[in-house]
Amino acid sequence: MKNKKILLLVCVICLMGTGCTSYVPSNNSPFASIKELKDLNGIYQNAGEGELTRVLYLSSLIWKNDKKLNHKEITSIQIKANDAEILSVRAIADGNIKKESLFRLNKDFVLSSGKIPFKDAWGIPVPILGIGYKSSKIGIDRSSNGKYKENVTVAGLFACLIPLFMTGSEEFRFQRIQPQPNPKPKDNEDKK
């Protein structure tokens, strides 16, 4: 009888440390397949729409290592395929270009199953003694809006005592905006 109680207690503790979450924007649409880079042509809202209170900026995904870029002030992102292998991307705030970059297919990014995957990441989540894995991808949804999806999995011991296994996903939509007039050049280009 005592062994059954211990086994029941162990099962309850193990189940306490499992979970699965999924957060998606309202009226979520599945990914569409990007067949050509020109499928991405358009102007997108920079602030993503998601279910949580976290704000995700498209510019922070594109220029994640640029610490000087103020992602909050950027209102839209303009994407244009210059040809079959090069994307021109502009960050726009108040009608002005704040940043512009060219990205080359198979050098700066790849297309995989009609989406652009980001590098997967492994890590040690705190305060968990264990390991975490994150994968993410970006593309367009079936309504031609921008779409970002992030999957996270964590396994280990919480507080070195409770077994834990959790998985979750979060999705964001970046509304495609109707075409607008060309933005003004960057401030430093006006002086040339």
Protein Blocks (a to p, Z undefined) as FASTA:
>chain_A
ZZmmmmmmmmmmmmmmgccdddddehiacddddfbfklmgccddfbdcdfblbdcdfklm
mmmmlmkbcfklpmbdcdddfblmbccddddeehiafbdcdddehklpcceehiacdddd
dddddfbdcdddddddddddfkopacddddddddddehhlaccddddddddddddddddd
dddddfklmmZZ
